[in-house]
Amino acid sequence: MRHISKDMTLPPDLTVKRGSGAVRSKFPIYSNSLPPCNHACPTGSNIQEWLGLAQKEQFEQAFQALIKNNPMPAIHGRVCYHPCESACNRSDVDDAVSVHAVERFLGDQAIEKQWPVRFDAQPTGKRVLIVGAGPSGLATAYHLKRMGHDVEIRDSAPMAGGMMHFGIPAYRLPRNVLQQEIKRIEDMGIKIVLNHEVDSILAAKVKGQFDAVFIAIGAHIGRGVEIDNADPDKVTDAVSYLRDIELGKAPKLGKVVAVYGGGNTAMDAARTAKRFGAEVKVIYRRDRANMPAHDFECVEAMEEGVEFHWQRTINQIDGTTFTLEKMTINEEGRPQPSGEFETIEADSLILALGQNIDSKLTKAIPDVEHKWDGSVVVNENMMTGYKGVFAGGDMVPCDRTVTIAVGHGKKAAANIDAFLKGRIFTKVEKLPLIKVDELQLWYKTDAEQSEQSASDPIQRRTNFDEVLDGLSEQEALYEAQRCYSCGNCFECNGCFGACPHGAITRLGEGKGYKIDYDKCTGCEACYSQCPCHAIEMVEAELA
């Protein structure tokens, strides 16, 4: 099949000669385009490719196709907020394809069956140091290794994973899953050095004879807020709280715990405190519709018995008495103080108001610029102001999610690889994006999304067992088959059957079709019968 842009004209050999009869003004050309799921994925995953392989029950091939872009599918199938599904064309018909659930199935299969990363790369002799073993650092190492570079990761923590380990509770991301996916990356020949704090980036670069450095130390410092409080020892931040629990140093917060904030970290802290037996009260200055946490996190927290105090801020704390000020929402949607107050009782407070970056390491590097919040300024190639030193993940201005961090890792690896080869990386031009109104869904049938079952809310709030179950093989197969294959031919034979002149020939499974332009009249029957818009009608040139 031919890959073209929509404004591409026919090749010279298909020029139409002028004459007295009817003139064919357009011809069909097979052309793959970009589906919205792939377009929305921060890792650039070719979702359609691996879903297509999963449809054929070629599960290991699907896994290998998936990890070309995303090395940790079992993790992403659990913690990614799947923007691909928000963009899915199927959501305009019934429900989006549950991409994350199929991804998790493939990741879990890989762990169970010990599928390795299958790659073949000739050693380049180049060495890269990565500081930080979180999602961005691990992804960068993974992609660089696939390119043949020697990679070493250093991290000050006693275990790898970064915020995946210290910021995401085990009920969302089981630790054995995290460890197995990291082990698969390590088994590629990547060295991970733990309990190793890098004091100087440039000194480590010189001493280790590294040709480039990627910094991905994450945002591990919780933000504070000024509150009139006579007992500040009763206040902790959510990042420190979750980290201490992972290190086996869970603090004693009392019977009633207040959580201040409305993001996903606030939900994680609240649901974790609930599992330690506390009565939990979340205080947030906006309403539920405008909280930054994903709604399913809020729903699950409510199911587990977490109490919410919407449109409230903490005015002062006197012992166990918290004075809250009610907020109103103005015309711009911003919370405003009302001057009305109420009190609640709580033994301690967890602040979940965002995270900052420890910029001590990067501020010691010449020519590296920082934003007001300590994040590092990088150029379009993810390089800092110091040549050969790159940064990504939470270190740079971005939305802080695991998937975006892994996407940074892929992008950073491509740019570091180009730098090591004395070139500048240039992105491949994207194909045209296919929206739902460009599909011809003659085969449209209702097929509702598979649901992942959840454990009982009363039982799950007493332990850290995983809340959501995965799909069975049959369910994963069904879900993969719900994909419309937007913009890419899946050989349905619609064009072959529709052509009234026998101008289309089937070339065999996986090889697509061929058009005989001597027989083609440009009637557009094939185009109108292609359900996924894998055919373009291209203007003919007149001789």
Buried (B, 14 or more C-beta within 10 A) or exposed (E): BEEBEEEBBBEEEBEBEEEEEEEEEBBBBBBBBBBBBBBBBBBBBBBBBBBBBBBBEBBBBBBBBBBBBBBBBBBBBBBBBBBBBEBBBBBEBEBBBBBBBBBBBBBBBBBEEEBEBEBEEEEBEBBBBBBBBBBBBBBBBBBBBBBBBBBBBBBBBEBBBBBBBBBBBBBBBBBEBBBBBBEBBBEBEBEBEEEBEBEEBBEBBEEBEBBBBBBBBBBBBBBEEEBEBEEEEBBBBBBBBBBBBBEEEBEEBBEBBBBBBBBBBBBBBBBBBBBBEBBBBBBBBBBBEBBBBEEEBBEBBBBBEBBBBBBBBBBBBEEBEBBBBBBEBEEEEEBEEEEEEEEBEBBBBBBBBBBBBBBEBBEEBEEBEBEEEBBBBBEEBBBBBBEBBBBBBBBBEBEBBBBBBBBBBBBBBBBBBBBBEEEEBEEEEEBBBBBBEBBBBEEEEEBEBBEBEBBEBEEBBEEBEBBBEBBEEEBBBBBBBBBBBBBBBBBBEBBBEBBEEEBBEEEEEEEBBEBEBEEBBBBBBBBBBBBBBBBBBBEBEEE
